[in-house]
Amino acid sequence: MSAKRLELTDGYVVCQDCGHVDTYTLARHQGQERCTQCGGEYCGCNCCSETGRITIQLQLKQSDQSET
């Protein structure tokens, strides 16, 4: 999510190779779309989705702190 503005959504997928977090889509979750960073496979199970949410929340907090 480096080029996009970070924001919280309902679900996330996490790349199983590099840890990149992206918004959940069924195609990503089912392996039909690959990671935009490394080409690895995404996982969108509940655990990975929650891990992605926490990661984005931390990135948003760091971004907010660096702007102030």
mmCIF file as Biopython writes it, N, C-alpha, C and O atoms, coordinates in Angstrom:
data_model
#
loop_
_atom_site.group_PDB
_atom_site.id
_atom_site.type_symbol
_atom_site.label_atom_id
_atom_site.label_alt_id
_atom_site.label_comp_id
_atom_site.label_asym_id
_atom_site.label_entity_id
_atom_site.label_seq_id
_atom_site.pdbx_PDB_ins_code
_atom_site.Cartn_x
_atom_site.Cartn_y
_atom_site.Cartn_z
_atom_site.occupancy
_atom_site.B_iso_or_equiv
_atom_site.auth_seq_id
_atom_site.auth_asym_id
_atom_site.pdbx_PDB_model_num
ATOM 1   N N  . MET A ? 1  ? 0.819   -1.183  0.000  1.0 0.0 1  A 1 
ATOM 2   C CA . MET A ? 1  ? 0.000   0.000   0.000  1.0 0.0 1  A 1 
ATOM 3   C C  . MET A ? 1  ? 0.866   1.251   0.000  1.0 0.0 1  A 1 
ATOM 4   O O  . MET A ? 1  ? 0.437   2.296   0.489  1.0 0.0 1  A 1 
ATOM 5   N N  . SER A ? 2  ? 2.022   1.167   -0.515 1.0 0.0 2  A 1 
ATOM 6   C CA . SER A ? 2  ? 2.956   2.270   -0.454 1.0 0.0 2  A 1 
ATOM 7   C C  . SER A ? 2  ? 2.530   3.471   -1.283 1.0 0.0 2  A 1 
ATOM 8   O O  . SER A ? 2  ? 2.684   4.602   -0.821 1.0 0.0 2  A 1 
ATOM 9   N N  . ALA A ? 3  ? 2.003   3.277   -2.483 1.0 0.0 3  A 1 
ATOM 10  C CA . ALA A ? 3  ? 1.646   4.393   -3.349 1.0 0.0 3  A 1 
ATOM 11  C C  . ALA A ? 3  ? 0.265   4.951   -3.016 1.0 0.0 3  A 1 
ATOM 12  O O  . ALA A ? 3  ? -0.026  6.100   -3.347 1.0 0.0 3  A 1 
ATOM 13  N N  . LYS A ? 4  ? -0.575  4.176   -2.380 1.0 0.0 4  A 1 
ATOM 14  C CA . LYS A ? 4  ? -1.923  4.599   -2.044 1.0 0.0 4  A 1 
ATOM 15  C C  . LYS A ? 4  ? -1.926  5.274   -0.676 1.0 0.0 4  A 1 
ATOM 16  O O  . LYS A ? 4  ? -1.045  5.038   0.150  1.0 0.0 4  A 1 
ATOM 17  N N  . ARG A ? 5  ? -2.935  6.120   -0.451 1.0 0.0 5  A 1 
ATOM 18  C CA . ARG A ? 5  ? -3.128  6.681   0.878  1.0 0.0 5  A 1 
ATOM 19  C C  . ARG A ? 5  ? -3.626  5.561   1.776  1.0 0.0 5  A 1 
ATOM 20  O O  . ARG A ? 5  ? -4.556  4.833   1.427  1.0 0.0 5  A 1 
ATOM 21  N N  . LEU A ? 6  ? -3.001  5.434   2.925  1.0 0.0 6  A 1 
ATOM 22  C CA . LEU A ? 6  ? -3.392  4.395   3.868  1.0 0.0 6  A 1 
ATOM 23  C C  . LEU A ? 6  ? -4.730  4.729   4.500  1.0 0.0 6  A 1 
ATOM 24  O O  . LEU A ? 6  ? -4.962  5.863   4.918  1.0 0.0 6  A 1 
ATOM 25  N N  . GLU A ? 7  ? -5.605  3.746   4.568  1.0 0.0 7  A 1 
ATOM 26  C CA . GLU A ? 7  ? -6.870  3.896   5.268  1.0 0.0 7  A 1 
ATOM 27  C C  . GLU A ? 7  ? -7.362  2.518   5.678  1.0 0.0 7  A 1 
ATOM 28  O O  . GLU A ? 7  ? -7.029  1.511   5.053  1.0 0.0 7  A 1 
ATOM 29  N N  . LEU A ? 8  ? -8.155  2.490   6.732  1.0 0.0 8  A 1 
ATOM 30  C CA . LEU A ? 8  ? -8.688  1.225   7.216  1.0 0.0 8  A 1 
ATOM 31  C C  . LEU A ? 8  ? -9.841  0.771   6.327  1.0 0.0 8  A 1 
ATOM 32  O O  . LEU A ? 8  ? -10.679 1.572   5.912  1.0 0.0 8  A 1 
ATOM 33  N N  . THR A ? 9  ? -9.867  -0.524  6.044  1.0 0.0 9  A 1 
ATOM 34  C CA . THR A ? 9  ? -10.963 -1.129  5.289  1.0 0.0 9  A 1 
ATOM 35  C C  . THR A ? 9  ? -11.492 -2.313  6.083  1.0 0.0 9  A 1 
ATOM 36  O O  . THR A ? 9  ? -11.030 -2.579  7.192  1.0 0.0 9  A 1 
ATOM 37  N N  . ASP A ? 10 ? -12.458 -3.022  5.519  1.0 0.0 10 A 1 
ATOM 38  C CA . ASP A ? 10 ? -13.074 -4.147  6.217  1.0 0.0 10 A 1 
ATOM 39  C C  . ASP A ? 10 ? -12.202 -5.396  6.260  1.0 0.0 10 A 1 
ATOM 40  O O  . ASP A ? 10 ? -12.352 -6.216  7.166  1.0 0.0 10 A 1 
ATOM 41  N N  . GLY A ? 11 ? -11.296 -5.558  5.302  1.0 0.0 11 A 1 
ATOM 42  C CA . GLY A ? 11 ? -10.489 -6.770  5.277  1.0 0.0 11 A 1 
ATOM 43  C C  . GLY A ? 11 ? -9.183  -6.560  4.534  1.0 0.0 11 A 1 
ATOM 44  O O  . GLY A ? 11 ? -9.052  -5.660  3.705  1.0 0.0 11 A 1 
ATOM 45  N N  . TYR A ? 12 ? -8.222  -7.414  4.854  1.0 0.0 12 A 1 
ATOM 46  C CA . TYR A ? 12 ? -6.893  -7.325  4.267  1.0 0.0 12 A 1 
ATOM 47  C C  . TYR A ? 12 ? -6.387  -8.697  3.875  1.0 0.0 12 A 1 
ATOM 48  O O  . TYR A ? 12 ? -6.860  -9.721  4.367  1.0 0.0 12 A 1 
ATOM 49  N N  . VAL A ? 13 ? -5.421  -8.693  2.985  1.0 0.0 13 A 1 
ATOM 50  C CA . VAL A ? 13 ? -4.649  -9.887  2.666  1.0 0.0 13 A 1 
ATOM 51  C C  . VAL A ? 13 ? -3.200  -9.557  2.966  1.0 0.0 13 A 1 
ATOM 52  O O  . VAL A ? 13 ? -2.776  -8.406  2.856  1.0 0.0 13 A 1 
ATOM 53  N N  . VAL A ? 14 ? -2.435  -10.590 3.349  1.0 0.0 14 A 1 
ATOM 54  C CA . VAL A ? 14 ? -1.020  -10.420 3.655  1.0 0.0 14 A 1 
ATOM 55  C C  . VAL A ? 14 ? -0.224  -11.355 2.756  1.0 0.0 14 A 1 
ATOM 56  O O  . VAL A ? 14 ? -0.540  -12.540 2.649  1.0 0.0 14 A 1 
ATOM 57  N N  . CYS A ? 15 ? 0.816   -10.818 2.107  1.0 0.0 15 A 1 
ATOM 58  C CA . CYS A ? 15 ? 1.673   -11.650 1.274  1.0 0.0 15 A 1 
ATOM 59  C C  . CYS A ? 15 ? 2.444   -12.616 2.166  1.0 0.0 15 A 1 
ATOM 60  O O  . CYS A ? 15 ? 3.037   -12.211 3.166  1.0 0.0 15 A 1 
ATOM 61  N N  . GLN A ? 16 ? 2.431   -13.871 1.805  1.0 0.0 16 A 1 
ATOM 62  C CA . GLN A ? 16 ? 3.096   -14.893 2.603  1.0 0.0 16 A 1 
ATOM 63  C C  . GLN A ? 16 ? 4.605   -14.923 2.375  1.0 0.0 16 A 1 
ATOM 64  O O  . GLN A ? 16 ? 5.323   -15.630 3.082  1.0 0.0 16 A 1 
ATOM 65  N N  . ASP A ? 17 ? 5.095   -14.157 1.389  1.0 0.0 17 A 1 
ATOM 66  C CA . ASP A ? 17 ? 6.535   -14.102 1.127  1.0 0.0 17 A 1 
ATOM 67  C C  . ASP A ? 17 ? 7.188   -12.855 1.713  1.0 0.0 17 A 1 
ATOM 68  O O  . ASP A ? 17 ? 8.217   -12.950 2.381  1.0 0.0 17 A 1 
ATOM 69  N N  . CYS A ? 18 ? 6.593   -11.679 1.465  1.0 0.0 18 A 1 
ATOM 70  C CA . CYS A ? 18 ? 7.250   -10.439 1.902  1.0 0.0 18 A 1 
ATOM 71  C C  . CYS A ? 18 ? 6.506   -9.693  3.000  1.0 0.0 18 A 1 
ATOM 72  O O  . CYS A ? 18 ? 7.045   -8.741  3.564  1.0 0.0 18 A 1 
ATOM 73  N N  . GLY A ? 19 ? 5.269   -10.105 3.322  1.0 0.0 19 A 1 
ATOM 74  C CA . GLY A ? 19 ? 4.504   -9.461  4.385  1.0 0.0 19 A 1 
ATOM 75  C C  . GLY A ? 19 ? 3.750   -8.215  3.950  1.0 0.0 19 A 1 
ATOM 76  O O  . GLY A ? 19 ? 3.161   -7.531  4.787  1.0 0.0 19 A 1 
ATOM 77  N N  . HIS A ? 20 ? 3.755   -7.907  2.657  1.0 0.0 20 A 1 
ATOM 78  C CA . HIS A ? 20 ? 3.023   -6.742  2.147  1.0 0.0 20 A 1 
ATOM 79  C C  . HIS A ? 20 ? 1.538   -6.906  2.441  1.0 0.0 20 A 1 
ATOM 80  O O  . HIS A ? 20 ? 0.985   -7.995  2.283  1.0 0.0 20 A 1 
ATOM 81  N N  . VAL A ? 21 ? 0.896   -5.825  2.869  1.0 0.0 21 A 1 
ATOM 82  C CA . VAL A ? 21 ? -0.528  -5.831  3.193  1.0 0.0 21 A 1 
ATOM 83  C C  . VAL A ? 21 ? -1.283  -5.085  2.101  1.0 0.0 21 A 1 
ATOM 84  O O  . VAL A ? 21 ? -0.869  -4.007  1.676  1.0 0.0 21 A 1 
ATOM 85  N N  . ASP A ? 22 ? -2.385  -5.660  1.653  1.0 0.0 22 A 1 
ATOM 86  C CA . ASP A ? 22 ? -3.234  -5.013  0.654  1.0 0.0 22 A 1 
ATOM 87  C C  . ASP A ? 22 ? -4.689  -5.253  1.037  1.0 0.0 22 A 1 
ATOM 88  O O  . ASP A ? 22 ? -4.977  -6.094  1.889  1.0 0.0 22 A 1 
ATOM 89  N N  . THR A ? 23 ? -5.595  -4.528  0.420  1.0 0.0 23 A 1 
ATOM 90  C CA . THR A ? 23 ? -7.012  -4.706  0.732  1.0 0.0 23 A 1 
ATOM 91  C C  . THR A ? 23 ? -7.494  -6.077  0.254  1.0 0.0 23 A 1 
ATOM 92  O O  . THR A ? 23 ? -7.004  -6.616  -0.738 1.0 0.0 23 A 1 
ATOM 93  N N  . TYR A ? 24 ? -8.446  -6.614  0.973  1.0 0.0 24 A 1 
ATOM 94  C CA . TYR A ? 24 ? -8.983  -7.946  0.677  1.0 0.0 24 A 1 
ATOM 95  C C  . TYR A ? 24 ? -9.818  -7.918  -0.594 1.0 0.0 24 A 1 
ATOM 96  O O  . TYR A ? 24 ? -10.674 -7.053  -0.777 1.0 0.0 24 A 1 
ATOM 97  N N  . THR A ? 25 ? -9.554  -8.881  -1.467 1.0 0.0 25 A 1 
ATOM 98  C CA . THR A ? 25 ? -10.452 -9.218  -2.561 1.0 0.0 25 A 1 
ATOM 99  C C  . THR A ? 25 ? -10.492 -10.743 -2.618 1.0 0.0 25 A 1 
ATOM 100 O O  . THR A ? 25 ? -9.539  -11.410 -2.216 1.0 0.0 25 A 1 
ATOM 101 N N  . LEU A ? 26 ? -11.580 -11.281 -3.111 1.0 0.0 26 A 1 
ATOM 102 C CA . LEU A ? 26 ? -11.700 -12.725 -3.207 1.0 0.0 26 A 1 
ATOM 103 C C  . LEU A ? 26 ? -10.614 -13.293 -4.125 1.0 0.0 26 A 1 
ATOM 104 O O  . LEU A ? 26 ? -10.061 -14.358 -3.851 1.0 0.0 26 A 1 
ATOM 105 N N  . ALA A ? 27 ? -10.313 -12.583 -5.209 1.0 0.0 27 A 1 
ATOM 106 C CA . ALA A ? 27 ? -9.277  -13.044 -6.147 1.0 0.0 27 A 1 
ATOM 107 C C  . ALA A ? 27 ? -7.909  -13.123 -5.464 1.0 0.0 27 A 1 
ATOM 108 O O  . ALA A ? 27 ? -7.159  -14.073 -5.692 1.0 0.0 27 A 1 
ATOM 109 N N  . ARG A ? 28 ? -7.583  -12.144 -4.639 1.0 0.0 28 A 1 
ATOM 110 C CA . ARG A ? 28 ? -6.306  -12.187 -3.909 1.0 0.0 28 A 1 
ATOM 111 C C  . ARG A ? 28 ? -6.305  -13.335 -2.909 1.0 0.0 28 A 1 
ATOM 112 O O  . ARG A ? 28 ? -5.332  -14.082 -2.807 1.0 0.0 28 A 1 
ATOM 113 N N  . HIS A ? 29 ? -7.391  -13.468 -2.181 1.0 0.0 29 A 1 
ATOM 114 C CA . HIS A ? 29 ? -7.495  -14.517 -1.169 1.0 0.0 29 A 1 
ATOM 115 C C  . HIS A ? 29 ? -7.401  -15.916 -1.787 1.0 0.0 29 A 1 
ATOM 116 O O  . HIS A ? 29 ? -6.838  -16.827 -1.180 1.0 0.0 29 A 1 
ATOM 117 N N  . GLN A ? 30 ? -7.944  -16.083 -2.975 1.0 0.0 30 A 1 
ATOM 118 C CA . GLN A ? 30 ? -7.948  -17.395 -3.630 1.0 0.0 30 A 1 
ATOM 119 C C  . GLN A ? 30 ? -6.708  -17.631 -4.493 1.0 0.0 30 A 1 
ATOM 120 O O  . GLN A ? 30 ? -6.624  -18.646 -5.185 1.0 0.0 30 A 1 
ATOM 121 N N  . GLY A ? 31 ? -5.752  -16.713 -4.461 1.0 0.0 31 A 1 
ATOM 122 C CA . GLY A ? 31 ? -4.499  -16.910 -5.189 1.0 0.0 31 A 1 
ATOM 123 C C  . GLY A ? 31 ? -4.558  -16.552 -6.663 1.0 0.0 31 A 1 
ATOM 124 O O  . GLY A ? 31 ? -3.630  -16.868 -7.408 1.0 0.0 31 A 1 
ATOM 125 N N  . GLN A ? 32 ? -5.622  -15.903 -7.097 1.0 0.0 32 A 1 
ATOM 126 C CA . GLN A ? 32 ? -5.745  -15.512 -8.498 1.0 0.0 32 A 1 
ATOM 127 C C  . GLN A ? 32 ? -4.991  -14.219 -8.800 1.0 0.0 32 A 1 
ATOM 128 O O  . GLN A ? 32 ? -4.646  -13.956 -9.952 1.0 0.0 32 A 1 
ATOM 129 N N  . GLU A ? 33 ? -4.736  -13.412 -7.770 1.0 0.0 33 A 1 
ATOM 130 C CA . GLU A ? 33 ? -3.919  -12.207 -7.898 1.0 0.0 33 A 1 
ATOM 131 C C  . GLU A ? 33 ? -2.703  -12.368 -7.000 1.0 0.0 33 A 1 
ATOM 132 O O  . GLU A ? 33 ? -2.808  -12.859 -5.876 1.0 0.0 33 A 1 
ATOM 133 N N  . ARG A ? 34 ? -1.565  -11.956 -7.500 1.0 0.0 34 A 1 
ATOM 134 C CA . ARG A ? 34 ? -0.308  -12.072 -6.754 1.0 0.0 34 A 1 
ATOM 135 C C  . ARG A ? 34 ? 0.076   -10.743 -6.124 1.0 0.0 34 A 1 
ATOM 136 O O  . ARG A ? 34 ? -0.451  -9.693  -6.491 1.0 0.0 34 A 1 
ATOM 137 N N  . CYS A ? 35 ? 0.984   -10.800 -5.186 1.0 0.0 35 A 1 
ATOM 138 C CA . CYS A ? 35 ? 1.485   -9.626  -4.487 1.0 0.0 35 A 1 
ATOM 139 C C  . CYS A ? 35 ? 2.071   -8.628  -5.485 1.0 0.0 35 A 1 
ATOM 140 O O  . CYS A ? 35 ? 2.820   -9.002  -6.388 1.0 0.0 35 A 1 
ATOM 141 N N  . THR A ? 36 ? 1.721   -7.366  -5.308 1.0 0.0 36 A 1 
ATOM 142 C CA . THR A ? 36 ? 2.215   -6.319  -6.187 1.0 0.0 36 A 1 
ATOM 143 C C  . THR A ? 36 ? 3.672   -5.966  -5.901 1.0 0.0 36 A 1 
ATOM 144 O O  . THR A ? 36 ? 4.319   -5.298  -6.707 1.0 0.0 36 A 1 
ATOM 145 N N  . GLN A ? 37 ? 4.188   -6.409  -4.761 1.0 0.0 37 A 1 
ATOM 146 C CA . GLN A ? 37 ? 5.566   -6.094  -4.401 1.0 0.0 37 A 1 
ATOM 147 C C  . GLN A ? 37 ? 6.552   -7.169  -4.845 1.0 0.0 37 A 1 
ATOM 148 O O  . GLN A ? 37 ? 7.624   -6.854  -5.363 1.0 0.0 37 A 1 
ATOM 149 N N  . CYS A ? 38 ? 6.190   -8.448  -4.643 1.0 0.0 38 A 1 
ATOM 150 C CA . CYS A ? 38 ? 7.162   -9.520  -4.904 1.0 0.0 38 A 1 
ATOM 151 C C  . CYS A ? 38 ? 6.623   -10.660 -5.762 1.0 0.0 38 A 1 
ATOM 152 O O  . CYS A ? 38 ? 7.385   -11.543 -6.158 1.0 0.0 38 A 1 
ATOM 153 N N  . GLY A ? 39 ? 5.323   -10.657 -6.057 1.0 0.0 39 A 1 
ATOM 154 C CA . GLY A ? 39 ? 4.732   -11.733 -6.837 1.0 0.0 39 A 1 
ATOM 155 C C  . GLY A ? 39 ? 4.330   -12.939 -6.018 1.0 0.0 39 A 1 
ATOM 156 O O  . GLY A ? 39 ? 3.917   -13.955 -6.575 1.0 0.0 39 A 1 
ATOM 157 N N  . GLY A ? 40 ? 4.445   -12.845 -4.705 1.0 0.0 40 A 1 
ATOM 158 C CA . GLY A ? 40 ? 4.080   -13.953 -3.824 1.0 0.0 40 A 1 
ATOM 159 C C  . GLY A ? 40 ? 2.578   -14.111 -3.683 1.0 0.0 40 A 1 
ATOM 160 O O  . GLY A ? 40 ? 1.801   -13.317 -4.214 1.0 0.0 40 A 1 
ATOM 161 N N  . GLU A ? 41 ? 2.179   -15.152 -2.957 1.0 0.0 41 A 1 
ATOM 162 C CA . GLU A ? 41 ? 0.757   -15.429 -2.741 1.0 0.0 41 A 1 
ATOM 163 C C  . GLU A ? 41 ? 0.254   -14.705 -1.500 1.0 0.0 41 A 1 
ATOM 164 O O  . GLU A ? 41 ? 0.942   -14.604 -0.485 1.0 0.0 41 A 1 
ATOM 165 N N  . TYR A ? 42 ? -0.969  -14.206 -1.619 1.0 0.0 42 A 1 
ATOM 166 C CA . TYR A ? 42 ? -1.641  -13.564 -0.498 1.0 0.0 42 A 1 
ATOM 167 C C  . TYR A ? 42 ? -2.428  -14.586 0.309  1.0 0.0 42 A 1 
ATOM 168 O O  . TYR A ? 42 ? -2.810  -15.641 -0.197 1.0 0.0 42 A 1 
ATOM 169 N N  . CYS A ? 43 ? -2.664  -14.250 1.574  1.0 0.0 43 A 1 
ATOM 170 C CA . CYS A ? 43 ? -3.604  -14.989 2.409  1.0 0.0 43 A 1 
ATOM 171 C C  . CYS A ? 43 ? -4.569  -13.979 3.004  1.0 0.0 43 A 1 
ATOM 172 O O  . CYS A ? 43 ? -4.160  -12.907 3.451  1.0 0.0 43 A 1 
ATOM 173 N N  . GLY A ? 44 ? -5.837  -14.319 3.010  1.0 0.0 44 A 1 
ATOM 174 C CA . GLY A ? 44 ? -6.843  -13.422 3.553  1.0 0.0 44 A 1 
ATOM 175 C C  . GLY A ? 44 ? -7.690  -14.065 4.638  1.0 0.0 44 A 1 
ATOM 176 O O  . GLY A ? 44 ? -8.823  -13.647 4.877  1.0 0.0 44 A 1 
ATOM 177 N N  . CYS A ? 45 ? -7.138  -15.092 5.301  1.0 0.0 45 A 1 
ATOM 178 C CA . CYS A ? 45 ? -7.876  -15.724 6.403  1.0 0.0 45 A 1 
ATOM 179 C C  . CYS A ? 45 ? -8.115  -14.687 7.503  1.0 0.0 45 A 1 
ATOM 180 O O  . CYS A ? 45 ? -7.521  -13.609 7.472  1.0 0.0 45 A 1 
ATOM 181 N N  . ASN A ? 46 ? -8.955  -14.993 8.449  1.0 0.0 46 A 1 
ATOM 182 C CA . ASN A ? 46 ? -9.272  -14.045 9.518  1.0 0.0 46 A 1 
ATOM 183 C C  . ASN A ? 46 ? -8.031  -13.593 10.271 1.0 0.0 46 A 1 
ATOM 184 O O  . ASN A ? 46 ? -7.906  -12.413 10.601 1.0 0.0 46 A 1 
ATOM 185 N N  . CYS A ? 47 ? -7.120  -14.502 10.545 1.0 0.0 47 A 1 
ATOM 186 C CA . CYS A ? 47 ? -5.897  -14.156 11.278 1.0 0.0 47 A 1 
ATOM 187 C C  . CYS A ? 47 ? -5.035  -13.181 10.479 1.0 0.0 47 A 1 
ATOM 188 O O  . CYS A ? 47 ? -4.567  -12.178 11.018 1.0 0.0 47 A 1 
ATOM 189 N N  . CYS A ? 48 ? -4.825  -13.475 9.195  1.0 0.0 48 A 1 
ATOM 190 C CA . CYS A ? 48 ? -4.012  -12.594 8.349  1.0 0.0 48 A 1 
ATOM 191 C C  . CYS A ? 48 ? -4.704  -11.248 8.134  1.0 0.0 48 A 1 
ATOM 192 O O  . CYS A ? 48 ? -4.042  -10.211 8.092  1.0 0.0 48 A 1 
ATOM 193 N N  . SER A ? 49 ? -6.008  -11.257 8.000  1.0 0.0 49 A 1 
ATOM 194 C CA . SER A ? 49 ? -6.738  -10.011 7.828  1.0 0.0 49 A 1 
ATOM 195 C C  . SER A ? 49 ? -6.573  -9.121  9.056  1.0 0.0 49 A 1 
ATOM 196 O O  . SER A ? 49 ? -6.364  -7.915  8.927  1.0 0.0 49 A 1 
ATOM 197 N N  . GLU A ? 50 ? -6.663  -9.706  10.231 1.0 0.0 50 A 1 
ATOM 198 C CA . GLU A ? 50 ? -6.490  -8.933  11.466 1.0 0.0 50 A 1 
ATOM 199 C C  . GLU A ? 50 ? -5.050  -8.454  11.614 1.0 0.0 50 A 1 
ATOM 200 O O  . GLU A ? 50 ? -4.815  -7.336  12.073 1.0 0.0 50 A 1 
ATOM 201 N N  . THR A ? 51 ? -4.088  -9.286  11.230 1.0 0.0 51 A 1 
ATOM 202 C CA . THR A ? 51 ? -2.684  -8.871  11.247 1.0 0.0 51 A 1 
ATOM 203 C C  . THR A ? 51 ? -2.486  -7.686  10.299 1.0 0.0 51 A 1 
ATOM 204 O O  . THR A ? 51 ? -1.779  -6.735  10.630 1.0 0.0 51 A 1 
ATOM 205 N N  . GLY A ? 52 ? -3.105  -7.747  9.136  1.0 0.0 52 A 1 
ATOM 206 C CA . GLY A ? 52 ? -3.028  -6.639  8.184  1.0 0.0 52 A 1 
ATOM 207 C C  . GLY A ? 52 ? -3.633  -5.372  8.748  1.0 0.0 52 A 1 
ATOM 208 O O  . GLY A ? 52 ? -3.078  -4.286  8.577  1.0 0.0 52 A 1 
ATOM 209 N N  . ARG A ? 53 ? -4.769  -5.502  9.422  1.0 0.0 53 A 1 
ATOM 210 C CA . ARG A ? 53 ? -5.418  -4.342  10.038 1.0 0.0 53 A 1 
ATOM 211 C C  . ARG A ? 53 ? -4.500  -3.695  11.080 1.0 0.0 53 A 1 
ATOM 212 O O  . ARG A ? 53 ? -4.366  -2.471  11.111 1.0 0.0 53 A 1 
ATOM 213 N N  . ILE A ? 54 ? -3.883  -4.492  11.914 1.0 0.0 54 A 1 
ATOM 214 C CA . ILE A ? 54 ? -2.977  -3.963  12.937 1.0 0.0 54 A 1 
ATOM 215 C C  . ILE A ? 54 ? -1.787  -3.272  12.289 1.0 0.0 54 A 1 
ATOM 216 O O  . ILE A ? 54 ? -1.362  -2.208  12.739 1.0 0.0 54 A 1 
ATOM 217 N N  . THR A ? 55 ? -1.248  -3.875  11.231 1.0 0.0 55 A 1 
ATOM 218 C CA . THR A ? 55 ? -0.121  -3.287  10.518 1.0 0.0 55 A 1 
ATOM 219 C C  . THR A ? 55 ? -0.492  -1.916  9.960  1.0 0.0 55 A 1 
ATOM 220 O O  . THR A ? 55 ? 0.272   -0.961  10.101 1.0 0.0 55 A 1 
ATOM 221 N N  . ILE A ? 56 ? -1.657  -1.817  9.329  1.0 0.0 56 A 1 
ATOM 222 C CA . ILE A ? 56 ? -2.101  -0.543  8.766  1.0 0.0 56 A 1 
ATOM 223 C C  . ILE A ? 56 ? -2.348  0.474   9.870  1.0 0.0 56 A 1 
ATOM 224 O O  . ILE A ? 56 ? -1.997  1.643   9.713  1.0 0.0 56 A 1 
ATOM 225 N N  . GLN A ? 57 ? -2.940  0.059   10.979 1.0 0.0 57 A 1 
ATOM 226 C CA . GLN A ? 57 ? -3.171  0.974   12.089 1.0 0.0 57 A 1 
ATOM 227 C C  . GLN A ? 57 ? -1.851  1.540   12.607 1.0 0.0 57 A 1 
ATOM 228 O O  . GLN A ? 57 ? -1.760  2.733   12.898 1.0 0.0 57 A 1 
ATOM 229 N N  . LEU A ? 58 ? -0.836  0.699   12.722 1.0 0.0 58 A 1 
ATOM 230 C CA . LEU A ? 58 ? 0.471   1.167   13.186 1.0 0.0 58 A 1 
ATOM 231 C C  . LEU A ? 58 ? 1.103   2.122   12.176 1.0 0.0 58 A 1 
ATOM 232 O O  . LEU A ? 58 ? 1.712   3.119   12.565 1.0 0.0 58 A 1 
ATOM 233 N N  . GLN A ? 59 ? 0.963   1.827   10.888 1.0 0.0 59 A 1 
ATOM 234 C CA . GLN A ? 59 ? 1.509   2.710   9.855  1.0 0.0 59 A 1 
ATOM 235 C C  . GLN A ? 59 ? 0.800   4.057   9.867  1.0 0.0 59 A 1 
ATOM 236 O O  . GLN A ? 59 ? 1.442   5.095   9.705  1.0 0.0 59 A 1 
ATOM 237 N N  . LEU A ? 60 ? -0.521  4.052   10.059 1.0 0.0 60 A 1 
ATOM 238 C CA . LEU A ? 60 ? -1.268  5.295   10.140 1.0 0.0 60 A 1 
ATOM 239 C C  . LEU A ? 60 ? -0.826  6.117   11.343 1.0 0.0 60 A 1 
ATOM 240 O O  . LEU A ? 60 ? -0.659  7.332   11.239 1.0 0.0 60 A 1 
ATOM 241 N N  . LYS A ? 61 ? -0.637  5.463   12.477 1.0 0.0 61 A 1 
ATOM 242 C CA . LYS A ? 61 ? -0.209  6.157   13.690 1.0 0.0 61 A 1 
ATOM 243 C C  . LYS A ? 61 ? 1.172   6.773   13.496 1.0 0.0 61 A 1 
ATOM 244 O O  . LYS A ? 61 ? 1.399   7.918   13.889 1.0 0.0 61 A 1 
ATOM 245 N N  . GLN A ? 62 ? 2.099   6.024   12.891 1.0 0.0 62 A 1 
ATOM 246 C CA . GLN A ? 62 ? 3.439   6.545   12.635 1.0 0.0 62 A 1 
ATOM 247 C C  . GLN A ? 62 ? 3.382   7.715   11.666 1.0 0.0 62 A 1 
ATOM 248 O O  . GLN A ? 62 ? 4.101   8.699   11.839 1.0 0.0 62 A 1 
ATOM 249 N N  . SER A ? 63 ? 2.541   7.619   10.660 1.0 0.0 63 A 1 
ATOM 250 C CA . SER A ? 63 ? 2.388   8.688   9.672  1.0 0.0 63 A 1 
ATOM 251 C C  . SER A ? 63 ? 1.847   9.956   10.342 1.0 0.0 63 A 1 
ATOM 252 O O  . SER A ? 63 ? 2.335   11.057  10.087 1.0 0.0 63 A 1 
ATOM 253 N N  . ASP A ? 64 ? 0.845   9.791   11.190 1.0 0.0 64 A 1 
ATOM 254 C CA . ASP A ? 64 ? 0.269   10.933  11.902 1.0 0.0 64 A 1 
ATOM 255 C C  . ASP A ? 64 ? 1.292   11.590  12.824 1.0 0.0 64 A 1 
ATOM 256 O O  . ASP A ? 64 ? 1.344   12.817  12.920 1.0 0.0 64 A 1 
ATOM 257 N N  . GLN A ? 65 ? 2.099   10.787  13.498 1.0 0.0 65 A 1 
ATOM 258 C CA . GLN A ? 65 ? 3.093   11.323  14.419 1.0 0.0 65 A 1 
ATOM 259 C C  . GLN A ? 65 ? 4.204   12.066  13.677 1.0 0.0 65 A 1 
ATOM 260 O O  . GLN A ? 65 ? 4.726   13.059  14.183 1.0 0.0 65 A 1 
ATOM 261 N N  . SER A ? 66 ? 4.566   11.598  12.491 1.0 0.0 66 A 1 
ATOM 262 C CA . SER A ? 66 ? 5.636   12.251  11.740 1.0 0.0 66 A 1 
ATOM 263 C C  . SER A ? 66 ? 5.168   13.556  11.119 1.0 0.0 66 A 1 
ATOM 264 O O  . SER A ? 66 ? 5.990   14.415  10.800 1.0 0.0 66 A 1 
ATOM 265 N N  . GLU A ? 67 ? 3.862   13.722  10.940 1.0 0.0 67 A 1 
ATOM 266 C CA . GLU A ? 67 ? 3.319   14.952  10.381 1.0 0.0 67 A 1 
ATOM 267 C C  . GLU A ? 67 ? 3.190   16.056  11.431 1.0 0.0 67 A 1 
ATOM 268 O O  . GLU A ? 67 ? 3.084   17.231  11.078 1.0 0.0 67 A 1 
ATOM 269 N N  . THR A ? 68 ? 3.199   15.699  12.692 1.0 0.0 68 A 1 
ATOM 270 C CA . THR A ? 68 ? 3.029   16.713  13.745 1.0 0.0 68 A 1 
ATOM 271 C C  . THR A ? 68 ? 4.344   17.180  14.298 1.0 0.0 68 A 1 
ATOM 272 O O  . THR A ? 68 ? 4.373   18.030  15.189 1.0 0.0 68 A 1 
#
